[in-house]
Each structure stands twice: as C-alpha cells, then as structure tokens.
Amino acid sequence: MTVSQERSSAGARRPAAQARCAQVDPMIRRRAFLLLSAATAPVLFSACGGINVGIGAESPAQTYLSLRDPGVAPTRRAAPLVPALMIQALPADALADTAGIAYARKPHEYAYYQLASWTDRPVRQLPRLLQRRLEARGTAAAVGQNGDPLRSDWLLTVAVDVLYHDLSVQPGQGRVALTAELHDRRNRLRMARRSFEAAAPAPREDSSAGAEAMSAATGKLLDALVPWLEAELERAVAAPKTPG
C-alpha cells in the first residue's frame, strides 16, 4: 500500500473514531467530574472554615465527669444522735436536674458544655454524697434514701438550688447551693430549715476544671450542713414530746 493509500484509509476511519469518542466523552467527563469533586471537597471545606470530612477523621470524644465530695473524712461521733435518718431529694433547679454541665458568662444566662456530661444528675448525686458523709460521721445509726426499706422518724429533705461553673470572671469558680429541711415524721412537724451556698475557684476555663470546682464547693457546703443538722437533731431530740 502506498503512502497516499494509507492516508486515504486513515482518513476514512477518522469519522468513525470521532463518532465513538463523541459517544464516550460525556460518560468520561461525568466520572472525572465526580472523582475530582470527591477529591477536592475536603480541601474546599477546610479552606472555607468548614468541618474536615476526610476519610479517617475522628469526632471529639464525649467526656463523663462525676460530682464528688473531696472533703477529708470526718471524725466519727462516739454515739449516733438518732436511730435512723432518711434523706429525700426534692425537685431541683433545672441546672441540677440534668446530666448537662452548666456554665454562665453573664448573670442568669446559662449554657451547657457540649462534649461533657455528669455521670449522674446532681439532684441524685448530691444527696448520695450527703448520705456517705453522714454515714462516715455516725450522725445516725442508719442513713437511707427515700424509698429504701428503712423506718425513720426523722426526714431530711434536700433541694439543689444552684450548680454551675461561673465564668463571669475567668477562669471562674464552681457554685453550689441547696436548701435543707429537717422533719419530725412522727409528729408531722418541720423542725428546721436552712439554705447553704458555697463556691470554689476553678483552675482552668473548661468542663473538667468546672466539675472539679463544683466538687470542691460541694465539699465545703457539706462541711457546713452536717454540723447544722447535728445541732438541730440534738435540739429536736431534747425537745418535749408532743402527745400522740
């Protein structure tokens, strides 16, 4: 075949090849566009300040923190004041009746840490810490929570009024407040009532430091509540009995 014949044959095949390319090109372009979009999306989101959606990216882990009583173990009494004492948690402020850990930068404006929660709601945990403190002290021969199979003439109600990380002055402080009432169940009398408040400095401006400060404040609050309760129990036990 001569050169001129080869050119003629190639020229005859070119239109068919162009037709096939015209049919395939849209599919190739579509796939190339999709692949390019997937490859460049993380870069575009990152450049625009969005979330990194790259493969293998891990979201921050949720942290669970416990409200504690870091106070020193109390000196045990020589003898209990009463045979039994029951503790009842009353409906609390919304900040204490949730697993969310609250903070505030302005007075009466609260928010919750997004990646941290209490292991248990403070409305349940704080009365439990009080129970442990009273048991260690020996205030009563037996101390139970409302609902326990324990008969008692004495009831201590506890309502958590405040519990949050105060960030109005950085790094802030933990604040806690509660109201306690002592009741004589046999005579259906309220013997005493008092509100307690405590605060403790936070080492940093974060949820872990806030929980640490609120725990320290709780310990200080219990340091004040237990002597008050014992004084009121002594006064109530010594009072003349009401005929029943």
TADAFEN-V68054 format. One line per field, one symbol per residue. psi: psi as a letter, one per 40 degrees, with the letter a starting at -180 (. if undefined). A space follows every 50 residues. Layout:
# TADAFEN-V68054
psi=???
This chain:
# TADAFEN-V68054
psi=hiddddddddddeddddddddddddddddddddddddddedddddddeea hhfihehhiiihhhihhigeiihihhidiididihhhhhihiiddefiei hiihdihehiiihdfiiidihddddddddddddddddfdidhhiiheigh hiehhhihhhdhhihhfdhieaihhiiihihhihddefihdihiiiiiii ihdigidddddddddddddddddddddddddddddddeihhhh.
